[in-house]
Each structure stands twice: as structure tokens, then as C-alpha cells.
């Protein structure tokens, strides 16, 4: 009997490859052999942030493949048909379903979220969730029907975008697809706004009439002045953060329509002057949820099929942000069919940039009982040695630099050097800002692409340390940058950081707990008796203190000054939840 292999989320942050018997299909179901399955941004919290509805679960709602079997009541599909999945399973009985508003169904199910999904070799889905692909549409393009229709939904709701001035806020996968849709459907102009110059360059290649980096104050001021007086304007917000919602209000012209597609995952406040803009400009603010209309799955899906068939939407230039998120079912055959980490699935969250943040690595290391080394680097030679060694040992690695390191080599130059070296070795690396104090300095380096930062407020009184750390977290998290805080000072010297002596050289567990609770920091460096640089005498580590801190907070702990510590003591720290 053939076996069906799934990439399962078996518990929070734990994935494995599992073999099951082939699924039995119901009378109204279709069995699909999956060829391509994409990783949606909504899948990431389902894997890493306890966002799954149940365990074990097989995710995947952006997929395409071929029909291999059909149930006895299936009439529209036959073996060999190329199909993609429309993952919503509406009840078709509630009052909104009766009106054809399927995206608002009160009792829906969802392939890859509320029922097993397409990150498997085979998956059984209701026939109404199949969308037949014509010969003019490839299976790779079919896997993008779901995300492109998310961008099409607000355009369909608006009655089209012909002759309108469209502004795309957020140039991710869906943003770049929506840009192409707006151009193809006759928009008078399309402007794309993002914080990443590489994505904006892709937007220009795809035909965006104007691109604006919202971190560039001059660009934003010039565009806002022009945009705020533009008539017949449609703004599509896709980034899903408070800053881009406020940006949309600010750039909107008179009687503009703002369509909110991106999902914001935290509370935020609106100043009354910002709210007043909605009134004074007579703005229309419309929520856009999912991507369905009548007749199911809707006009959005028909338009997507037409655009891909006529080659008016392309994935060619989207590859830097899109095709990196596609994993094929063929990858199942590259691994033994036992329980293992689904490495090919995790590759879906990797960006083309080889520099990443440390959150996942540190959490996994803490869970599995190992540590990730962090080395100070200064030049190309040190980077090459560290990366070559890490690659030979198949170990993740962190490259850490103090302010003097970045001042000597130049932040931009060092970042490009490390990224190129990592790309050459086909590996990823965390580039870390070590012992930084200046928030403006951190902000500028994070804007360049660094995704791991330490805010060192250890010399400050506790409440000032908490305030500084909280502000650093707000800055860094907006860019996807992980943040390490420090509480308790280490004596010794690291580059230009010199601490001759401290009154209290240890971290107090209660202080550590309070700082973590009030800052939302990702990891915490603590002082248990280690020191920077050379030790004047054998270090005596307070393991009881480490154990108590680890029992009180649920984030990875960091041990600085480990170079001169005996291997047995380092291992004990690792065993007590210090994964860096």
C-alpha cells in the first residue's frame, strides 16, 4: 500500500515528517497529489506561536496538484485534472452564505487550518474546494491563486480599479501580485510603498509607476504632499502593522477608499488628530477578509485564472519573495520516512537575505538542550573561518560585533560582506549587535538589515533598564529584529567595553522576571559569575541562581564571557536553559 507523507506540526515549534496510510475520500471529495504548496504568513504563528487549532496538524492552504481519485458523487473532476485549492469550506447554510458572502461564513472550515492541508504528498478535499486549471496555467502558478485572489478581493469589492490611482502599501508576495493585478485591470497609476529597497526595485520591474521607501523622510514628504490631494484614489494596505495603517490615513486624498487587507496582531492607539483625518477627508475605510464571492469560489478566482492564462501576471520577478516560499512534494522523497525535522518546510520562512534573526534558533536550542555559539568578528578572515567551521559541523552560528566593530568596518560594508560569505556557503547566519546602548544607532543598523540586537542597559537602575529595553524592542520588532537584554553586569573587557568592578555582580531572579514581563524581550543575558576577557582566577558560577532564573522566565538565557569557562560548566549552563 502506498504511504502518504505529511509535514506535521505535532506541538508548538515542533515539526516532523510522518507517514500515514493513504487517505480515504468521501463521496463528495477529491484526492489530490500535491505538486506545489506555499507557505503563507499566517502559517508562521501556527508553527511557532501556538496558533494551531489542534495538534498534530498538517498545514498548507496555497497548493496545486493533479487529481488522482474522485468520490462517487463528484461530477466536475476526473483523474488527471490539474487543480488548485480554494481552501475555505463555507457551510452554505448560514444567512451570509445565502447572500453569497462566503468570506463571512459563520460556521466555516478551512483546508490547512481547521482540517488537514496540503503540506502532504496526497490530500483529500471537498470538490467545491477544487479549482480546475486550464492548460495555459502551470501548476506553479496554480499554487499562487490563493494569495493573488487575496489582493483581488478588495478590487472586486470596489467594483474594479480602472482609472483609479492605486497605492499598494506593503510589497510582499501579495503586494507584488496585487500591483500586477491593478496594472492589468486598468489602474490610472500604481504606487508601491515599502521599507525594503530590494522589494521596491522588484515593484519597479513589475511596472509600478512610482515607489516610495517609507523610511526615507524626503521621499515620504514629497509623495504625501502629492497624494493627499489626489482624487479617485484606492489604497490597499497589506503590511498589517499599526504604522502602515496610520501611513494610509496620512497619504489618503479626499474621499479616498482605504482597503485593509493586512492583519494587525497587537493593540494600538489613534491620536484624535489622526482620527480626524478620516472625517475631514471623508475617507472610506473597508475591511477585506479572505478572497471569496458569488458564485463560489468567486469572481476573484476567475480573474486570476484569466490573468495567468493571458500572461498578464508573472512570477518571474516575484521569485525573490515568492518562489522561495514554494516547496514541492518531491522534497518528501529526499528524507527517510521516519520522524524528523521537516527542514524543507522550515526553509519556507527563510528570506533570500542570508541574515536572519535568532528567535527560532535559540528557542529550538533551548528545547533540544544544545547551545549556539556567538563569536566576535572583525574582518573577512574571521568571518570565513567562523562560517567554514560552522558549516563543517552543521551548526548554526551567531556573528557578534560591538559598536567599535561596526565603527571600524562600517555597518553596511560588514553586513554585505557577511551576507555574501553566507550565500557563497549556502547557509544562514545571525549577525548580532552586541552591547549596544544608543537607540538611534540600533535603529540605523536594523534598517540596513541586521536582525539581532542586544540593548545593554545593565549599568542602569532597573526601571531605567526596563524603559530603555522596552523602547529598543518597539524599534527592533517593527523590522523583525530579535532583541536581547542584559541585567546584571560582567566585569572585564570586550573591545571598548571596560568594567573594572561592580557592587553586585549577579542577576537577581525577581529583577529578571520583571524586566521580561514589562518589555517583551526575546532573550536575556544574565550575570552568574562569568566575566568578559581573560579571567584573573577560576570563575565560580552560581548554577543555583541560573536554575532559579530559568524557572521564572520562559525565554532563552544568554551566557556572556564563556570563553574561559570549563567545558563541564558550560555544558551545565546549557542543561539549565542557556542556549547561547
Helices and strands as residue ranges (DSSP letters): E 3-11, E 14-21, E 29-38, H 41-48, E 57-58, E 62-70, E 82-85, E 88-89, H 95-98, G 102-104, E 109-110, E 122-126, G 127-129, E 130-132, H 139-142, H 145-157, E 165-169, H 173-184, E 189-194, H 197-205, E 210-213, H 217-227, E 233-237, H 242-251, E 257-260, H 272-280, E 284-287, H 299-309, G 323-325, E 326-328, G 329-334, H 343-346, G 347-349, E 355-356, H 359-368, E 374-376, H 380-392, E 398-401, H 403-409, H 411-424, E 429-436, H 439-448, E 452-455, H 462-477, E 482-487, E 492-494, E 497-499, H 509-519, E 523-526, H 543-552, E 556-559, H 567-575
